[in-house]
């Protein structure tokens, strides 16, 4: 019988954010798969959990997946963690999860801390629709192409970035998207947590020097395009509402509400027609 692969979201910084279910899974799993064994060892030590650590470093996942699948096929229960936050979101664990599912392994998800969601919640920008971008390409045509694609999205954008590239990325975003509202969320849940709100160019200047810590960017989406109704649209709306027997002001209000224009504009048009 195939084993089980459990995602366990780990704290972004504050150790108190590990869930009870996540802790129990770490205690009962056969071993823990992680990116940085030193970082995960510190987390487990804080909770007095003693488990073998199986390394799956970024950009080296392909060499690790085979042996891990063999252990899962043998019936082991393995816990998969990220260095911080939710597993498989811009994280090496993504490839292992896909391979495990293809091999018929049961994959369980234990929700918990997420830098993307925490920064979005703190941003003050619209949260009803958002696009998670992850890390932008570092340079060249690939970077320009992605920035051009983002410019037209009307969703709030959630972007991960290295602190070393933060100032340049903010400036590039301003150039490609316009000087939109944005938020830099740095070191979330940690001692030196910072959530800085402003415009992209203002933030680019603020973070042009040395920056430390994990960074998440939240950027305002493209504005909705407002298309003014044509004269023909207005006349058609007046014709639709005129049979209702409304007075001039009431008719102007009904047409204005339908078309999203000012009542005064429609009222003046009606007065001119009647005179």
C-alpha positions, -999 to 999 in steps of 0.1 A, spaced: 0 0 0 14 34 -10 23 58 18 11 94 25 27 127 16 16 155 40 21 192 33 28 210 66 28 248 65 55 262 87 58 295 105 70 326 86 89 337 116 68 335 148 70 299 160 36 302 176 20 301 142 26 263 137 -8 246 139 -16 218 163 -24 195 134 9 204 117 28 197 149 11 163 154 20 154 118 56 163 122 57 141 153 41 111 137 56 111 102 85 87 94 107 116 82 105 153 72 113 165 36 127 200 36 147 225 15 172 237 42 179 210 68 195 235 92 165 257 92 140 228 96 162 213 123 158 246 143 121 244 139 118 208 150 142 214 180 119 243 192 91 217 195 113 189 207 105 168 176 132 143 166 129 131 130 152 122 101 155 151 77 155 144 39 170 172 19 153 184 -13 171 217 -22 158 242 -47 170 235 -83 181 200 -72 146 184 -68 150 161 -98 178 142 -80 157 138 -48 123 128 -62 131 92 -72 143 80 -37 115 99 -20 89 82 -42 105 48 -34 100 55 3 64 66 -3 57 35 -24 70 14 5 42 28 26 60 55 46 43 87 58 65 116 49 59 152 60 69 179 34 77 214 47 90 246 32 116 269 47 87 291 58 50 293 49 29 271 27 44 242 8 45 240 -30 38 277 -36 69 290 -54 86 261 -36 106 230 -47 79 208 -32 57 215 -62 75 189 -84 74 162 -57 37 167 -52 30 163 -89 52 132 -91 35 117 -60 0 122 -73 11 106 -106 24 76 -87 -9 72 -68 4 85 -35 -22 101 -12 -14 138 -7 -27 156 23 -27 194 28 -24 209 62 -31 247 58 -13 273 77 9 304 74 13 319 39 33 351 32 12 358 1 -21 357 20 -7 375 51 7 404 30 -25 406 9 -46 408 41 -24 436 55 -22 456 22 -55 475 22 -58 468 -15 -87 449 -30 -87 412 -21 -117 399 -39 -97 390 -70 -59 387 -70 -32 370 -91 -3 352 -75 28 359 -96 55 343 -75 90 354 -85 95 375 -116 121 364 -142 154 382 -131 162 399 -164 160 400 -202 132 394 -225 114 370 -202 112 397 -175 99 423 -200 73 399 -213 59 390 -179 58 427 -169 39 435 -201 14 407 -193 9 420 -158 1 455 -170 -33 446 -183 -45 425 -153 -73 440 -133 -65 419 -103 -44 428 -73 -9 413 -79 10 393 -53 47 390 -61 77 374 -42 110 391 -45 146 388 -32 155 418 -10 186 423 -32 164 430 -62 136 449 -44 144 484 -54 150 476 -91 118 455 -93 97 483 -78 112 507 -104 106 482 -132 70 477 -121 64 514 -121 78 517 -156 57 488 -170 25 493 -150 25 530 -141 29 545 -107 3 524 -89 -5 519 -52 16 491 -37 27 475 -5 61 461 6 56 435 33 89 425 48 98 400 76 62 392 83 55 379 119 91 385 128 107 410 153 114 435 125 82 432 106 75 461 82 45 468 61 52 499 40 24 513 18 27 539 -10 32 543 -47 57 522 -67 81 550 -73 80 562 -37 87 527 -25 114 522 -51 132 552 -36 126 540 -1 140 505 -7 169 515 -31 196 506 -6 203 475 13 172 455 23 171 425 46 146 397 51 118 379 32 98 403 9 63 401 -6 49 428 -29 13 437 -33 5 458 -63 -28 474 -74 -44 460 -105 -51 479 -137 -80 503 -135 -112 494 -151 -117 511 -185 -146 535 -185 -162 539 -219 -186 569 -222 -219 561 -237 -225 575 -272 -253 598 -282 -270 568 -298 -267 549 -265 -283 578 -245 -311 583 -270 -319 545 -269 -320 546 -231 -344 576 -231 -366 557 -256 -367 527 -233 -377 547 -202 -400 573 -218 -431 550 -220 -430 547 -182 -446 581 -179 -418 595 -158 -414 633 -153 -383 649 -167 -362 646 -135 -373 610 -128 -366 601 -165 -331 617 -163 -324 597 -131 -335 564 -146 -313 569 -177 -283 581 -157 -285 551 -134 -286 527 -164 -257 542 -182 -236 553 -153 -235 590 -162 -245 621 -144 -281 629 -139 -274 666 -148 -261 656 -182 -292 637 -191 -315 663 -176 -300 691 -197 -303 669 -228 -340 663 -221 -346 700 -214 -330 709 -247 -350 684 -266 -383 697 -252 -375 733 -258 
